[in-house]
Amino acid sequence: MSATVLEARALLLDMDGTLVNSDAVVERCWRRWALKQGLDPEAALKVVHGRQGYATMAALLPDRPMEQNHAENRVMLAEETADIDGVVPIGGAAAFMASLAGLPHALVTSADAALARARMTAAALPMPEIRVTAELVGASKPDPEGFLKGAAELGFAPADCIVFEDSEAGIAAGRAAGMRIVGVGPRAAALSPDAHVEDLTQLRVEAVGDGSIRLHIDAR
């Protein structure tokens, strides 16, 4: 078994699809929404992952007023926050998060603070002290704002950070921020991340003496 080794000063972690498997909830809520709009649910689900809800709605219904998208996104967030049925950790997430205790890392998610807390709690994962949630950015992924803000909060240059992401929008955001990408799960496999894992059991985190983080990624 071969291994890839990457070094960074800080890690920026997406939540849905990366630390938490919330696909069941996301698909329930967005299928319902798509059907109400007369859209094909399967086509809608190809756009959903990684973006804030209003940005997904804008992509699917480009002629609609943005105020309506923001209003419906607030309803969607409330529905998603209340529905934690089937929300589970990605394989290896608990051990991975435990290995980051005391090391520079942040959560950078398209969820708002309430949804992030609900899903991390449902998955029994610790909430990072530093987090960039939807209400703290002006633009959704694939815009790099969230990742750049996370790096700044941690006090590191973008090039010193590694992003963990599962979605096309998220990987595009990390690239636009000038960061290296570890892709997690099946959605990320075809998006040419710097390294790819099926889940977080393939990772080992080593704290290096100079304060940097060494990632050992086992191939399968």
Long-range contacts (C-beta under 8 A, 24 or more apart in sequence): 1-218, 1-219, 1-220, 2-218, 2-219, 3-216, 3-217, 3-218, 3-219, 4-195, 4-215, 4-216, 4-217, 4-219, 5-214, 5-215, 5-216, 5-217, 6-162, 6-180, 6-182, 6-194, 6-195, 6-214, 6-215, 6-217, 7-208, 7-212, 7-213, 7-214, 7-215, 8-160, 8-161, 8-162, 8-180, 8-212, 8-213, 8-215, 9-104, 9-156, 9-157, 9-160, 9-161, 9-211, 9-212, 9-213, 10-104, 10-105, 10-106, 10-151, 10-154, 10-156, 10-160, 10-161, 10-162, 10-213, 11-100, 11-103, 11-104, 11-105, 11-106, 11-161, 11-162, 11-163, 11-164, 11-213, 12-105, 12-106, 12-108, 12-147, 12-150, 12-151, 12-161, 12-162, 12-163, 12-164, 12-174, 12-179, 13-105, 13-106, 13-107, 13-108, 13-128, 13-163, 13-164, 14-50, 14-107, 14-108, 14-109, 14-163, 14-164, 14-165, 14-166, 14-167, 14-170, 14-184, 15-107, 15-109, 15-111, 15-116, 15-119, 15-120, 16-49, 16-50, 16-109, 16-110, 16-111, 16-119, 16-166, 17-49, 17-50, 17-90, 17-166, 17-167, 17-184, 17-185, 17-187, 18-90, 18-164, 18-165, 18-166, 18-170, 18-184, 18-185, 19-89, 19-90, 19-93, 19-96, 19-97, 19-107, 19-120, 19-123, 19-125, 19-164, 19-200, 20-87, 20-88, 20-89, 20-90, 20-93, 20-119, 20-120, 20-122, 20-123, 20-125, 21-87, 21-88, 21-89, 21-90, 21-123, 22-80, 22-86, 22-87, 22-119, 24-85, 24-86, 24-87, 25-80, 25-83, 25-84, 25-85, 25-86, 25-87, 26-80, 28-83, 29-76, 29-79, 29-80, 29-83, 30-56, 30-76, 33-72, 33-76, 34-60, 37-61, 49-166, 49-167, 49-168, 49-169, 49-170, 49-187, 50-110, 50-141, 50-142, 50-165, 50-166, 50-167, 50-168, 50-169, 50-170, 50-173, 51-110, 51-140, 51-141, 51-142, 51-167, 51-169, 52-110, 52-134, 52-140, 52-141, 53-77, 54-140, 55-140, 55-141, 77-111, 77-112, 77-114, 77-115, 80-111, 80-115, 81-114, 81-115, 81-118, 84-118, 84-119, 84-122, 87-119, 87-122, 87-123, 88-122, 88-123, 89-123, 89-124, 89-125, 90-184, 90-185, 90-199, 90-200, 91-198, 91-199, 91-200, 91-201, 92-199, 92-200, 92-201, 92-202, 92-203, 93-123, 93-125, 93-199, 93-200, 94-124, 94-125, 95-200, 95-201, 96-200, 96-203, 96-205, 97-125, 97-126, 98-126, 99-204, 99-205, 100-128, 100-205, 101-126, 102-207, 103-205, 103-207, 103-213, 104-154, 104-155, 104-156, 104-213, 105-130, 105-154, 106-130, 106-131, 106-132, 106-150, 106-153, 106-154, 107-131, 107-132, 107-133, 107-150, 108-132, 108-146, 108-147, 108-149, 108-150, 108-163, 109-133, 109-134, 109-146, 110-134, 110-140, 110-141, 110-146, 110-170, 130-154, 140-169, 141-167, 141-169, 141-170, 141-172, 141-173, 142-168, 142-169, 142-170, 142-172, 142-173, 142-176, 143-173, 143-176, 144-173, 144-174, 144-176, 144-177, 144-178, 146-173, 147-173, 147-174, 147-177, 147-179, 148-177, 151-177, 151-179, 162-194, 162-213, 162-215, 165-193, 182-215, 182-217
